[in-house]
Amino acid sequence: MFNLTDKVAVITGSSRGIGAGIAKLLASQGAKVVVNHRNSPDGADEVVAAIKEAGGEAVAIQADVSDSSQAQAFIKSAIDTFGQIDILVNNAGTTRDKLIMTMKDEDWDVVLNANLSSVYYCSKAVVRPMMKKRGGRIINITSVVGLTGQAGQTNYAASKAGIIGFTKSLAKEVGSRNITVNAVAPGFIPTALTDVLPEQHIQAIIETTPVGRLGTIEEVAAAVLFLASDEAAFITGQVLSVDGGLVMQ
């Protein structure tokens, strides 16, 4: 598909779901992969084991990337392990859905820190090493909710919209050093975050999606793989929606 041999990829929040799918696909194309988790060692170990069983190379590193010092230490540990970072996928995130009238300040802070501050902390930590080697790929996982908004998700939508603005701004800062920065905006993909949705809500989403179905983790991972590849070297500052046409820009 795309050759990532001799590349090192770091994927935050990759012990399950979309992050795990991205880790496995990048590894299958030759990348050495760093699997990150906050408190899911068993899940992270399973992803690493699956990669190694398929002939790839991977390690798991625990860190809460919503904390500045842990994020910096995590990136340093990844570089110490593999000697470099060529690809950073900022995937870590969470939800605390509530109407704003019942939302607590903690619900806002937790989601903004996990979803947006983590992108800032990890990107800041990798930019200098990438600039020194004059090349790199930063891919941020946002959401179609960051493009459209969603009732009951003011915190989540704000964090995901913030990622889009961050992506475009950082792309302008580092493009001259052969570092591209893009975002992938998944639509509704069956994961632990969407399992809590009522069946009627899921059916309504399917009915308003032009292709008439939900997406898959593998389809999101394929978009990330393309943006991580050498073939995407002239693409930066973009938001690639993987949503079956749900949100057309």
Sine and cosine of phi, psi and omega as CSV:
sin_phi,cos_phi,sin_psi,cos_psi,sin_omega,cos_omega
0.00,0.00,-0.99,0.17,0.10,-1.00
-0.76,-0.65,0.65,-0.76,-0.11,-0.99
-1.00,-0.04,0.91,-0.41,0.04,-1.00
-0.92,-0.38,0.36,0.93,0.01,-1.00
-0.84,0.55,0.69,-0.72,-0.01,-1.00
0.96,0.29,0.12,0.99,0.08,-1.00
-0.99,-0.10,0.51,-0.86,0.08,-1.00
-0.90,-0.43,0.82,-0.58,-0.04,-1.00
-0.89,-0.46,0.73,-0.68,0.05,-1.00
-0.91,-0.41,0.81,-0.59,-0.01,-1.00
-0.83,-0.55,0.91,-0.42,0.01,-1.00
-0.97,0.22,0.50,-0.87,0.01,-1.00
0.84,0.55,0.76,0.65,-0.16,-0.99
-0.91,-0.42,0.44,0.90,0.03,-1.00
-1.00,0.09,-0.15,0.99,-0.01,-1.00
-0.29,-0.96,0.10,-1.00,0.15,-0.99
0.86,0.52,-0.62,-0.79,-0.06,-1.00
-0.87,0.49,-0.66,0.75,0.00,-1.00
-0.87,0.49,-0.68,0.73,0.03,-1.00
-0.90,0.43,-0.65,0.76,0.03,-1.00
-0.89,0.46,-0.65,0.76,0.04,-1.00
-0.90,0.43,-0.72,0.70,-0.01,-1.00
-0.85,0.53,-0.73,0.68,-0.03,-1.00
-0.91,0.42,-0.65,0.76,-0.03,-1.00
-0.94,0.35,-0.69,0.72,0.02,-1.00
-0.89,0.45,-0.62,0.79,0.03,-1.00
-0.91,0.42,-0.60,0.80,-0.01,-1.00
-0.91,0.41,-0.33,0.94,0.02,-1.00
-0.98,-0.19,0.23,0.97,0.15,-0.99
0.96,-0.29,-0.12,0.99,-0.03,-1.00
-0.96,0.27,0.59,-0.81,0.24,-0.97
-0.99,0.15,0.75,-0.66,-0.21,-0.98
-0.88,-0.48,0.69,-0.72,0.15,-0.99
-0.96,-0.27,0.90,-0.43,0.02,-1.00
-1.00,-0.04,0.80,-0.59,-0.03,-1.00
-0.93,-0.37,0.58,-0.81,0.11,-0.99
-0.54,-0.84,0.40,-0.91,0.05,-1.00
-1.00,-0.03,-0.75,0.66,0.01,-1.00
-0.49,-0.87,0.63,0.78,0.01,-1.00
-0.79,-0.62,0.90,0.45,-0.06,-1.00
-0.88,0.48,-0.60,0.80,-0.02,-1.00
-0.91,0.42,-0.69,0.72,0.03,-1.00
-0.89,0.45,-0.68,0.73,0.01,-1.00
-0.89,0.45,-0.67,0.74,0.01,-1.00
-0.90,0.43,-0.58,0.81,0.04,-1.00
-0.90,0.43,-0.66,0.75,0.02,-1.00
-0.90,0.43,-0.72,0.70,0.02,-1.00
-0.87,0.49,-0.69,0.72,0.00,-1.00
-0.89,0.46,-0.66,0.76,0.01,-1.00
-0.90,0.43,-0.63,0.77,0.03,-1.00
-0.91,0.42,-0.71,0.70,-0.01,-1.00
-0.92,0.40,-0.62,0.79,0.02,-1.00
-0.89,0.46,-0.52,0.85,0.02,-1.00
-1.00,0.10,0.04,1.00,0.05,-1.00
0.99,-0.12,0.14,0.99,-0.02,-1.00
-1.00,-0.08,-0.05,-1.00,-0.02,-1.00
-0.80,-0.60,0.78,-0.62,-0.05,-1.00
-0.38,-0.92,0.42,-0.91,0.13,-0.99
-0.69,-0.72,0.39,-0.92,0.08,-1.00
-0.95,-0.32,0.72,-0.70,0.04,-1.00
-0.76,-0.65,0.82,-0.57,0.00,-1.00
-0.99,0.11,0.72,-0.70,0.10,-0.99
-0.16,-0.99,0.62,-0.79,0.16,-0.99
-1.00,-0.02,0.99,-0.15,-0.13,-0.99
-0.97,0.24,-0.01,1.00,0.14,-0.99
-0.99,0.12,-0.04,1.00,0.07,-1.00
-0.95,-0.30,0.81,-0.58,-0.12,-0.99
-0.83,0.56,-0.76,0.65,-0.07,-1.00
-0.92,0.39,-0.62,0.79,0.02,-1.00
-0.93,0.37,-0.62,0.78,0.02,-1.00
-0.89,0.46,-0.70,0.72,0.03,-1.00
-0.89,0.45,-0.69,0.72,0.01,-1.00
-0.91,0.42,-0.59,0.81,0.03,-1.00
-0.89,0.46,-0.74,0.67,0.00,-1.00
-0.90,0.43,-0.65,0.76,0.05,-1.00
-0.88,0.48,-0.67,0.74,0.01,-1.00
-0.90,0.44,-0.62,0.78,0.03,-1.00
-0.90,0.45,-0.67,0.74,0.02,-1.00
-0.93,0.37,-0.65,0.76,0.04,-1.00
-0.88,0.47,-0.55,0.84,-0.05,-1.00
-0.96,0.27,-0.74,0.68,-0.13,-0.99
-0.91,-0.41,-0.07,1.00,0.08,-1.00
1.00,0.04,-0.21,0.98,-0.05,-1.00
-0.19,-0.98,0.22,-0.98,0.20,-0.98
-0.73,-0.68,0.85,-0.53,0.02,-1.00
-0.98,-0.20,-0.49,0.87,-0.10,-1.00
-0.71,-0.71,0.81,-0.59,0.12,-0.99
-0.89,-0.46,0.84,-0.54,0.09,-1.00
-0.93,-0.37,0.93,-0.36,0.02,-1.00
-1.00,0.05,0.99,-0.12,-0.11,-0.99
-0.91,-0.42,-0.33,0.94,-0.09,-1.00
-0.84,0.55,0.64,-0.77,0.01,-1.00
-0.07,-1.00,0.18,-0.98,0.01,-1.00
-0.44,-0.90,0.11,-0.99,0.08,-1.00
-0.74,-0.68,0.49,-0.87,0.20,-0.98
-0.58,-0.82,0.98,0.21,-0.15,-0.99
-0.97,0.24,0.80,-0.60,0.09,-1.00
-0.33,-0.94,0.47,-0.88,0.18,-0.98
-0.90,0.44,0.53,-0.85,-0.13,-0.99
-0.87,0.50,-0.46,0.89,-0.01,-1.00
-0.92,0.39,-0.44,0.90,-0.01,-1.00
-0.94,-0.35,0.00,1.00,-0.01,-1.00
-0.96,0.28,0.74,-0.68,0.06,-1.00
-1.00,0.02,0.40,-0.91,0.04,-1.00
-0.83,0.55,-0.59,0.81,0.01,-1.00
-0.89,0.45,-0.61,0.79,0.03,-1.00
-0.88,0.48,-0.63,0.77,0.05,-1.00
-0.92,0.39,-0.78,0.63,-0.08,-1.00
-0.89,0.46,-0.70,0.72,-0.03,-1.00
-0.88,0.48,-0.71,0.70,-0.04,-1.00
-0.94,0.35,-0.69,0.72,0.01,-1.00
-0.90,0.43,-0.64,0.77,0.01,-1.00
-0.93,0.36,-0.72,0.70,-0.04,-1.00
-0.92,0.39,-0.64,0.76,-0.12,-0.99
-1.00,-0.01,-0.63,0.78,-0.12,-0.99
-0.95,-0.31,-0.76,0.65,-0.01,-1.00
-0.88,0.48,-0.57,0.82,0.03,-1.00
-0.88,0.48,-0.59,0.81,0.03,-1.00
-0.91,0.42,-0.69,0.73,0.04,-1.00
-0.89,0.45,-0.75,0.66,-0.06,-1.00
-0.88,0.47,-0.74,0.67,-0.06,-1.00
-0.95,0.32,-0.64,0.77,0.02,-1.00
-0.90,0.44,-0.69,0.72,0.02,-1.00
-0.86,0.51,-0.62,0.78,-0.03,-1.00
-0.94,0.33,-0.48,0.88,-0.04,-1.00
-1.00,-0.08,-0.30,0.96,-0.10,-1.00
-0.88,0.48,-0.71,0.70,-0.04,-1.00
-0.89,0.46,-0.75,0.66,0.07,-1.00
-0.87,0.50,-0.62,0.79,0.03,-1.00
-0.92,0.39,-0.62,0.79,0.01,-1.00
-0.91,0.40,-0.60,0.80,0.02,-1.00
-0.90,0.44,-0.60,0.80,0.01,-1.00
-1.00,-0.04,0.05,1.00,0.08,-1.00
0.80,0.60,0.82,0.57,0.09,-1.00
0.17,-0.99,0.50,-0.87,0.07,-1.00
0.21,-0.98,0.23,-0.97,0.03,-1.00
-0.76,-0.65,0.81,-0.59,0.13,-0.99
-0.89,-0.46,0.83,-0.55,-0.04,-1.00
-0.81,-0.59,0.86,-0.51,-0.08,-1.00
-0.96,-0.28,0.78,-0.63,0.03,-1.00
-1.00,0.03,0.94,-0.34,0.05,-1.00
-0.97,-0.22,-0.64,-0.77,-0.01,-1.00
-0.27,-0.96,0.43,-0.90,0.10,-0.99
-0.89,0.46,-0.39,0.92,0.04,-1.00
-0.90,0.43,-0.48,0.88,0.08,-1.00
-0.94,0.34,-0.30,0.96,0.04,-1.00
-1.00,-0.08,-0.53,0.85,-0.13,-0.99
-0.92,-0.39,-0.38,0.92,-0.17,-0.99
0.98,0.19,0.29,-0.96,0.01,-1.00
-0.34,-0.94,0.80,-0.60,0.03,-1.00
-0.84,0.55,0.69,-0.73,-0.01,-1.00
1.00,0.10,0.07,1.00,-0.03,-1.00
-0.70,-0.72,0.65,0.76,-0.01,-1.00
-0.87,0.49,-0.62,0.79,0.01,-1.00
-0.93,0.36,-0.74,0.67,-0.01,-1.00
-0.90,0.44,-0.72,0.69,-0.02,-1.00
-0.89,0.46,-0.65,0.76,0.02,-1.00
-0.89,0.45,-0.67,0.75,-0.01,-1.00
-0.91,0.41,-0.66,0.75,-0.04,-1.00
-0.97,0.26,-0.55,0.83,0.12,-0.99
-0.92,0.38,-0.60,0.80,0.06,-1.00
-0.88,0.48,-0.60,0.80,0.05,-1.00
-0.87,0.49,-0.62,0.79,0.00,-1.00
-0.91,0.42,-0.72,0.69,0.04,-1.00
-0.90,0.44,-0.64,0.77,0.05,-1.00
-0.87,0.49,-0.72,0.70,-0.02,-1.00
-0.84,0.54,-0.76,0.65,-0.04,-1.00
-0.91,0.41,-0.64,0.77,-0.01,-1.00
-0.93,0.37,-0.71,0.70,-0.01,-1.00
-0.92,0.40,-0.56,0.83,0.04,-1.00
-0.85,0.53,-0.61,0.79,0.01,-1.00
-0.95,0.30,-0.48,0.88,-0.02,-1.00
-0.97,0.25,-0.59,0.80,-0.20,-0.98
-0.91,-0.42,0.03,1.00,-0.05,-1.00
-0.86,0.51,-0.57,0.82,-0.05,-1.00
-0.93,0.37,-0.25,0.97,0.03,-1.00
-0.98,-0.18,0.31,0.95,0.04,-1.00
0.91,0.41,0.49,0.87,0.08,-1.00
-0.94,-0.33,0.84,-0.54,0.05,-1.00
-0.98,-0.21,0.52,-0.85,0.00,-1.00
-0.72,-0.69,0.89,-0.46,-0.02,-1.00
-0.71,-0.71,0.21,-0.98,0.03,-1.00
-0.79,-0.62,0.55,-0.84,0.13,-0.99
-0.91,-0.42,0.79,-0.62,-0.03,-1.00
-0.93,-0.38,1.00,-0.07,0.05,-1.00
-0.92,0.39,0.54,-0.84,0.21,-0.98
-0.99,0.13,-0.65,-0.76,-0.02,-1.00
-1.00,0.01,0.94,-0.35,-0.04,-1.00
-0.90,-0.43,0.79,-0.61,0.02,-1.00
-0.88,0.48,0.94,-0.35,0.06,-1.00
-0.57,-0.82,-0.03,-1.00,0.02,-1.00
-0.88,0.48,-0.50,0.86,-0.01,-1.00
-0.95,0.31,-0.47,0.88,-0.02,-1.00
-0.99,-0.15,-0.16,0.99,-0.02,-1.00
-0.89,0.46,-0.37,0.93,-0.05,-1.00
-0.99,0.14,-0.14,0.99,-0.04,-1.00
-0.96,0.30,0.64,-0.77,0.06,-1.00
-0.89,0.45,0.52,-0.86,-0.02,-1.00
-0.85,0.53,-0.61,0.79,-0.01,-1.00
-0.91,0.42,-0.55,0.83,0.04,-1.00
-0.93,0.36,-0.66,0.76,0.03,-1.00
-0.89,0.46,-0.68,0.74,0.01,-1.00
-0.89,0.45,-0.61,0.79,0.04,-1.00
-0.90,0.43,-0.61,0.80,0.04,-1.00
-0.91,0.42,-0.71,0.70,0.00,-1.00
-0.87,0.50,-0.65,0.76,-0.03,-1.00
-0.92,0.40,-0.46,0.89,0.00,-1.00
-0.99,-0.12,0.03,1.00,0.04,-1.00
-1.00,-0.08,0.87,-0.50,-0.08,-1.00
-0.78,0.62,-0.61,0.79,-0.01,-1.00
-0.99,0.15,-0.10,0.99,0.17,-0.99
0.97,0.26,0.48,0.88,0.03,-1.00
-0.31,-0.95,0.17,-0.99,0.15,-0.99
-0.99,0.16,0.30,-0.95,0.04,-1.00
-1.00,0.07,-0.02,-1.00,0.03,-1.00
-0.82,-0.57,0.38,-0.93,0.07,-1.00
-0.86,0.52,-0.64,0.77,-0.04,-1.00
-0.89,0.46,-0.56,0.83,0.01,-1.00
-0.94,0.34,-0.60,0.80,0.09,-1.00
-0.92,0.38,-0.70,0.72,-0.01,-1.00
-0.87,0.48,-0.60,0.80,0.00,-1.00
-0.90,0.44,-0.60,0.80,0.05,-1.00
-0.91,0.41,-0.66,0.75,0.04,-1.00
-0.90,0.44,-0.69,0.73,0.01,-1.00
-0.84,0.54,-0.71,0.70,0.02,-1.00
-0.87,0.50,-0.74,0.68,-0.03,-1.00
-0.92,0.38,-0.40,0.91,0.03,-1.00
-0.99,0.15,-0.22,0.98,-0.14,-0.99
-1.00,0.09,0.27,-0.96,0.08,-1.00
-0.91,0.42,-0.46,0.89,-0.02,-1.00
-0.91,0.41,-0.32,0.95,-0.01,-1.00
-0.98,-0.17,0.37,0.93,-0.11,-0.99
-0.89,0.46,-0.37,0.93,-0.05,-1.00
-0.97,-0.23,0.30,0.96,0.02,-1.00
-0.90,-0.44,0.87,-0.50,0.04,-1.00
-0.45,-0.89,0.47,-0.88,0.00,-1.00
0.95,0.30,0.34,0.94,-0.10,-1.00
-0.96,-0.29,0.39,-0.92,0.11,-0.99
-0.90,-0.44,0.91,-0.42,0.00,-1.00
-0.98,-0.19,0.94,-0.35,0.02,-1.00
-0.99,0.10,0.78,-0.63,0.06,-1.00
-0.90,-0.44,0.99,0.13,-0.24,-0.97
-0.61,-0.80,0.21,0.98,0.02,-1.00
0.91,0.41,0.33,0.94,0.00,-1.00
1.00,0.02,0.13,0.99,-0.03,-1.00
-0.85,0.52,-0.67,0.75,0.02,-1.00
-0.85,-0.53,0.93,-0.37,0.00,-1.00
-0.96,-0.28,0.85,-0.53,-0.05,-1.00
-1.00,-0.06,0.00,0.00,0.00,0.00
